[in-house]
Amino acid sequence: MNHLQLHIPTMKCGGCAASIAKTIKARDPQAQVDADPATKRVTIASRADGAELMADLAAAGFHASVESD
């Protein structure tokens, strides 16, 4: 299982968070996604490759950068 913590500056509301989760789950339906619009952070646990997830998010209009702990 891959774990990613991303910063998505364009995530402004719960609708954005839901779209982000839907985009991630389209590639990995079993993924665990925690998207927080207040902090603009998304935490993902997924079997999918992180680069693929980031490319999917970018294609959906959510450009992400990886955050370190």
N, CA, C and O atoms as CSV, one atom per row, in Angstrom:
chain,resi,resn,atom,element,x,y,z
A,1,MET,N,N,0.855,-1.183,0.000
A,1,MET,CA,C,0.000,0.000,0.000
A,1,MET,C,C,0.897,1.242,0.000
A,1,MET,O,O,1.805,1.369,0.822
A,2,ASN,N,N,0.629,2.137,-0.923
A,2,ASN,CA,C,1.358,3.402,-1.002
A,2,ASN,C,C,0.626,4.458,-0.190
A,2,ASN,O,O,-0.604,4.509,-0.179
A,3,HIS,N,N,1.391,5.294,0.485
A,3,HIS,CA,C,0.823,6.392,1.258
A,3,HIS,C,C,1.363,7.696,0.694
A,3,HIS,O,O,2.570,7.865,0.522
A,4,LEU,N,N,0.453,8.607,0.414
A,4,LEU,CA,C,0.819,9.915,-0.125
A,4,LEU,C,C,0.152,11.005,0.681
A,4,LEU,O,O,-1.003,10.870,1.085
A,5,GLN,N,N,0.871,12.078,0.915
A,5,GLN,CA,C,0.262,13.275,1.471
A,5,GLN,C,C,0.495,14.388,0.461
A,5,GLN,O,O,1.634,14.738,0.153
A,6,LEU,N,N,-0.594,14.935,-0.048
A,6,LEU,CA,C,-0.514,15.934,-1.103
A,6,LEU,C,C,-1.047,17.281,-0.641
A,6,LEU,O,O,-1.882,17.360,0.261
A,7,HIS,N,N,-0.556,18.324,-1.265
A,7,HIS,CA,C,-1.087,19.673,-1.086
A,7,HIS,C,C,-1.728,20.059,-2.413
A,7,HIS,O,O,-1.085,20.016,-3.462
A,8,ILE,N,N,-3.004,20.435,-2.353
A,8,ILE,CA,C,-3.742,20.826,-3.557
A,8,ILE,C,C,-4.321,22.222,-3.320
A,8,ILE,O,O,-5.387,22.360,-2.720
A,9,PRO,N,N,-3.621,23.254,-3.788
A,9,PRO,CA,C,-4.040,24.630,-3.480
A,9,PRO,C,C,-5.393,25.022,-4.055
A,9,PRO,O,O,-6.006,25.968,-3.561
A,10,THR,N,N,-5.883,24.327,-5.082
A,10,THR,CA,C,-7.172,24.686,-5.679
A,10,THR,C,C,-8.360,24.001,-5.006
A,10,THR,O,O,-9.503,24.231,-5.400
A,11,MET,N,N,-8.111,23.162,-3.996
A,11,MET,CA,C,-9.213,22.526,-3.262
A,11,MET,C,C,-9.797,23.546,-2.286
A,11,MET,O,O,-9.168,23.908,-1.293
A,12,LYS,N,N,-11.014,24.000,-2.590
A,12,LYS,CA,C,-11.600,25.088,-1.812
A,12,LYS,C,C,-12.791,24.672,-0.951
A,12,LYS,O,O,-13.127,25.359,0.013
A,13,CYS,N,N,-13.442,23.534,-1.299
A,13,CYS,CA,C,-14.682,23.194,-0.602
A,13,CYS,C,C,-14.884,21.676,-0.570
A,13,CYS,O,O,-14.081,20.908,-1.100
A,14,GLY,N,N,-15.969,21.280,0.062
A,14,GLY,CA,C,-16.306,19.863,0.132
A,14,GLY,C,C,-16.573,19.253,-1.229
A,14,GLY,O,O,-16.313,18.068,-1.439
A,15,GLY,N,N,-17.090,20.050,-2.160
A,15,GLY,CA,C,-17.314,19.555,-3.519
A,15,GLY,C,C,-16.008,19.196,-4.197
A,15,GLY,O,O,-15.910,18.183,-4.888
A,16,CYS,N,N,-14.998,20.043,-3.993
A,16,CYS,CA,C,-13.663,19.756,-4.533
A,16,CYS,C,C,-13.121,18.475,-3.904
A,16,CYS,O,O,-12.586,17.612,-4.600
A,17,ALA,N,N,-13.263,18.359,-2.589
A,17,ALA,CA,C,-12.772,17.173,-1.885
A,17,ALA,C,C,-13.446,15.912,-2.417
A,17,ALA,O,O,-12.793,14.883,-2.589
A,18,ALA,N,N,-14.758,15.992,-2.680
A,18,ALA,CA,C,-15.484,14.837,-3.214
A,18,ALA,C,C,-14.996,14.497,-4.622
A,18,ALA,O,O,-14.867,13.321,-4.963
A,19,SER,N,N,-14.726,15.508,-5.435
A,19,SER,CA,C,-14.219,15.269,-6.796
A,19,SER,C,C,-12.841,14.627,-6.759
A,19,SER,O,O,-12.539,13.741,-7.559
A,20,ILE,N,N,-12.012,15.073,-5.833
A,20,ILE,CA,C,-10.669,14.502,-5.675
A,20,ILE,C,C,-10.769,13.032,-5.274
A,20,ILE,O,O,-10.091,12.179,-5.848
A,21,ALA,N,N,-11.613,12.742,-4.290
A,21,ALA,CA,C,-11.788,11.350,-3.852
A,21,ALA,C,C,-12.319,10.485,-4.997
A,21,ALA,O,O,-11.866,9.356,-5.185
A,22,LYS,N,N,-13.268,11.010,-5.754
A,22,LYS,CA,C,-13.837,10.262,-6.883
A,22,LYS,C,C,-12.771,9.971,-7.940
A,22,LYS,O,O,-12.729,8.876,-8.500
A,23,THR,N,N,-11.914,10.953,-8.207
A,23,THR,CA,C,-10.839,10.777,-9.188
A,23,THR,C,C,-9.880,9.677,-8.750
A,23,THR,O,O,-9.487,8.833,-9.556
A,24,ILE,N,N,-9.506,9.685,-7.483
A,24,ILE,CA,C,-8.578,8.679,-6.956
A,24,ILE,C,C,-9.228,7.297,-6.979
A,24,ILE,O,O,-8.598,6.315,-7.369
A,25,LYS,N,N,-10.489,7.229,-6.562
A,25,LYS,CA,C,-11.176,5.940,-6.501
A,25,LYS,C,C,-11.503,5.384,-7.886
A,25,LYS,O,O,-11.782,4.192,-8.019
A,26,ALA,N,N,-11.471,6.225,-8.913
A,26,ALA,CA,C,-11.655,5.716,-10.273
A,26,ALA,C,C,-10.497,4.811,-10.665
A,26,ALA,O,O,-10.682,3.854,-11.416
A,27,ARG,N,N,-9.298,5.110,-10.157
A,27,ARG,CA,C,-8.125,4.272,-10.441
A,27,ARG,C,C,-8.031,3.129,-9.440
A,27,ARG,O,O,-7.670,2.014,-9.816
A,28,ASP,N,N,-8.347,3.384,-8.175
A,28,ASP,CA,C,-8.262,2.357,-7.131
A,28,ASP,C,C,-9.495,2.462,-6.236
A,28,ASP,O,O,-9.517,3.264,-5.302
A,29,PRO,N,N,-10.520,1.657,-6.514
A,29,PRO,CA,C,-11.756,1.728,-5.730
A,29,PRO,C,C,-11.559,1.441,-4.240
A,29,PRO,O,O,-12.389,1.837,-3.423
A,30,GLN,N,N,-10.480,0.762,-3.882
A,30,GLN,CA,C,-10.221,0.438,-2.481
A,30,GLN,C,C,-9.394,1.510,-1.759
A,30,GLN,O,O,-9.101,1.366,-0.572
A,31,ALA,N,N,-9.023,2.561,-2.451
A,31,ALA,CA,C,-8.181,3.605,-1.858
A,31,ALA,C,C,-8.893,4.267,-0.683
A,31,ALA,O,O,-10.116,4.406,-0.668
A,32,GLN,N,N,-8.094,4.668,0.295
A,32,GLN,CA,C,-8.595,5.456,1.420
A,32,GLN,C,C,-8.137,6.891,1.178
A,32,GLN,O,O,-6.949,7.155,0.996
A,33,VAL,N,N,-9.099,7.815,1.180
A,33,VAL,CA,C,-8.811,9.201,0.851
A,33,VAL,C,C,-9.352,10.091,1.956
A,33,VAL,O,O,-10.519,9.983,2.333
A,34,ASP,N,N,-8.503,10.971,2.475
A,34,ASP,CA,C,-8.930,11.976,3.444
A,34,ASP,C,C,-8.548,13.334,2.869
A,34,ASP,O,O,-7.374,13.701,2.850
A,35,ALA,N,N,-9.544,14.073,2.401
A,35,ALA,CA,C,-9.308,15.378,1.785
A,35,ALA,C,C,-9.852,16.466,2.703
A,35,ALA,O,O,-11.027,16.436,3.068
A,36,ASP,N,N,-9.015,17.422,3.078
A,36,ASP,CA,C,-9.389,18.493,3.994
A,36,ASP,C,C,-9.248,19.848,3.298
A,36,ASP,O,O,-8.136,20.357,3.156
A,37,PRO,N,N,-10.371,20.435,2.862
A,37,PRO,CA,C,-10.293,21.723,2.165
A,37,PRO,C,C,-9.690,22.844,3.030
A,37,PRO,O,O,-9.071,23.763,2.493
A,38,ALA,N,N,-9.860,22.784,4.340
A,38,ALA,CA,C,-9.344,23.838,5.211
A,38,ALA,C,C,-7.820,23.927,5.160
A,38,ALA,O,O,-7.255,25.021,5.163
A,39,THR,N,N,-7.160,22.770,5.114
A,39,THR,CA,C,-5.694,22.750,5.081
A,39,THR,C,C,-5.154,22.524,3.674
A,39,THR,O,O,-3.954,22.653,3.428
A,40,LYS,N,N,-6.072,22.179,2.735
A,40,LYS,CA,C,-5.722,21.877,1.343
A,40,LYS,C,C,-4.824,20.644,1.247
A,40,LYS,O,O,-4.024,20.514,0.320
A,41,ARG,N,N,-4.970,19.736,2.225
A,41,ARG,CA,C,-4.188,18.497,2.251
A,41,ARG,C,C,-5.059,17.304,1.913
A,41,ARG,O,O,-6.228,17.235,2.293
A,42,VAL,N,N,-4.468,16.372,1.195
A,42,VAL,CA,C,-5.124,15.109,0.873
A,42,VAL,C,C,-4.174,13.990,1.281
A,42,VAL,O,O,-3.018,13.960,0.859
A,43,THR,N,N,-4.663,13.082,2.096
A,43,THR,CA,C,-3.897,11.913,2.493
A,43,THR,C,C,-4.516,10.709,1.801
A,43,THR,O,O,-5.726,10.493,1.864
A,44,ILE,N,N,-3.665,9.925,1.140
A,44,ILE,CA,C,-4.134,8.803,0.332
A,44,ILE,C,C,-3.383,7.539,0.739
A,44,ILE,O,O,-2.163,7.549,0.904
A,45,ALA,N,N,-4.133,6.456,0.896
A,45,ALA,CA,C,-3.558,5.115,1.035
A,45,ALA,C,C,-4.132,4.311,-0.128
A,45,ALA,O,O,-5.341,4.095,-0.202
A,46,SER,N,N,-3.264,3.869,-1.033
A,46,SER,CA,C,-3.730,3.227,-2.253
A,46,SER,C,C,-2.702,2.237,-2.772
A,46,SER,O,O,-1.509,2.359,-2.496
A,47,ARG,N,N,-3.175,1.263,-3.520
A,47,ARG,CA,C,-2.280,0.329,-4.198
A,47,ARG,C,C,-1.802,0.910,-5.526
A,47,ARG,O,O,-0.862,0.390,-6.126
A,48,ALA,N,N,-2.431,1.966,-5.983
A,48,ALA,CA,C,-2.050,2.598,-7.255
A,48,ALA,C,C,-0.745,3.387,-7.090
A,48,ALA,O,O,-0.387,3.814,-5.993
A,49,ASP,N,N,-0.063,3.562,-8.200
A,49,ASP,CA,C,1.177,4.326,-8.222
A,49,ASP,C,C,0.881,5.804,-7.955
A,49,ASP,O,O,-0.063,6.363,-8.514
A,50,GLY,N,N,1.686,6.426,-7.106
A,50,GLY,CA,C,1.479,7.829,-6.755
A,50,GLY,C,C,1.562,8.761,-7.940
A,50,GLY,O,O,0.793,9.717,-8.028
A,51,ALA,N,N,2.483,8.502,-8.856
A,51,ALA,CA,C,2.618,9.355,-10.036
A,51,ALA,C,C,1.366,9.272,-10.909
A,51,ALA,O,O,0.937,10.275,-11.479
A,52,GLU,N,N,0.784,8.079,-11.013
A,52,GLU,CA,C,-0.452,7.925,-11.789
A,52,GLU,C,C,-1.599,8.681,-11.132
A,52,GLU,O,O,-2.391,9.332,-11.814
A,53,LEU,N,N,-1.686,8.596,-9.806
A,53,LEU,CA,C,-2.741,9.322,-9.094
A,53,LEU,C,C,-2.590,10.824,-9.290
A,53,LEU,O,O,-3.575,11.529,-9.513
A,54,MET,N,N,-1.357,11.312,-9.206
A,54,MET,CA,C,-1.126,12.749,-9.390
A,54,MET,C,C,-1.463,13.169,-10.821
A,54,MET,O,O,-1.991,14.260,-11.034
A,55,ALA,N,N,-1.165,12.319,-11.795
A,55,ALA,CA,C,-1.512,12.623,-13.188
A,55,ALA,C,C,-3.029,12.647,-13.368
A,55,ALA,O,O,-3.555,13.508,-14.074
A,56,ASP,N,N,-3.734,11.712,-12.736
A,56,ASP,CA,C,-5.195,11.692,-12.798
A,56,ASP,C,C,-5.776,12.965,-12.186
A,56,ASP,O,O,-6.700,13.563,-12.739
A,57,LEU,N,N,-5.228,13.374,-11.043
A,57,LEU,CA,C,-5.705,14.594,-10.388
A,57,LEU,C,C,-5.450,15.818,-11.258
A,57,LEU,O,O,-6.313,16.687,-11.380
A,58,ALA,N,N,-4.266,15.889,-11.863
A,58,ALA,CA,C,-3.937,17.020,-12.738
A,58,ALA,C,C,-4.898,17.073,-13.925
A,58,ALA,O,O,-5.339,18.151,-14.324
A,59,ALA,N,N,-5.221,15.906,-14.489
A,59,ALA,CA,C,-6.154,15.862,-15.616
A,59,ALA,C,C,-7.545,16.333,-15.205
A,59,ALA,O,O,-8.305,16.839,-16.030
A,60,ALA,N,N,-7.873,16.164,-13.923
A,60,ALA,CA,C,-9.169,16.607,-13.400
A,60,ALA,C,C,-9.128,18.070,-12.949
A,60,ALA,O,O,-10.133,18.604,-12.480
A,61,GLY,N,N,-7.961,18.719,-13.092
A,61,GLY,CA,C,-7.843,20.132,-12.727
A,61,GLY,C,C,-7.325,20.389,-11.330
A,61,GLY,O,O,-7.356,21.524,-10.854
A,62,PHE,N,N,-6.848,19.346,-10.665
A,62,PHE,CA,C,-6.324,19.487,-9.305
A,62,PHE,C,C,-4.827,19.189,-9.308
A,62,PHE,O,O,-4.414,18.043,-9.132
A,63,HIS,N,N,-4.027,20.221,-9.509
A,63,HIS,CA,C,-2.574,20.048,-9.543
A,63,HIS,C,C,-2.062,19.937,-8.113
A,63,HIS,O,O,-2.301,20.811,-7.280
A,64,ALA,N,N,-1.356,18.848,-7.846
A,64,ALA,CA,C,-0.936,18.515,-6.487
A,64,ALA,C,C,0.588,18.514,-6.379
A,64,ALA,O,O,1.307,18.255,-7.344
A,65,SER,N,N,1.045,18.810,-5.176
A,65,SER,CA,C,2.454,18.637,-4.863
A,65,SER,C,C,2.550,17.721,-3.651
A,65,SER,O,O,1.672,17.728,-2.788
A,66,VAL,N,N,3.618,16.933,-3.588
A,66,VAL,CA,C,3.815,16.006,-2.494
A,66,VAL,C,C,4.309,16.772,-1.277
A,66,VAL,O,O,5.227,17.586,-1.371
A,67,GLU,N,N,3.688,16.499,-0.130
A,67,GLU,CA,C,4.121,17.078,1.142
A,67,GLU,C,C,4.904,16.034,1.900
A,67,GLU,O,O,4.575,14.848,1.867
A,68,SER,N,N,5.937,16.475,2.580
A,68,SER,CA,C,6.675,15.572,3.456
A,68,SER,C,C,6.195,15.786,4.887
A,68,SER,O,O,5.706,16.859,5.239
A,69,ASP,N,N,6.341,14.754,5.695
A,69,ASP,CA,C,5.858,14.841,7.087
A,69,ASP,C,C,6.661,15.785,7.924
A,69,ASP,O,O,6.372,15.958,9.108
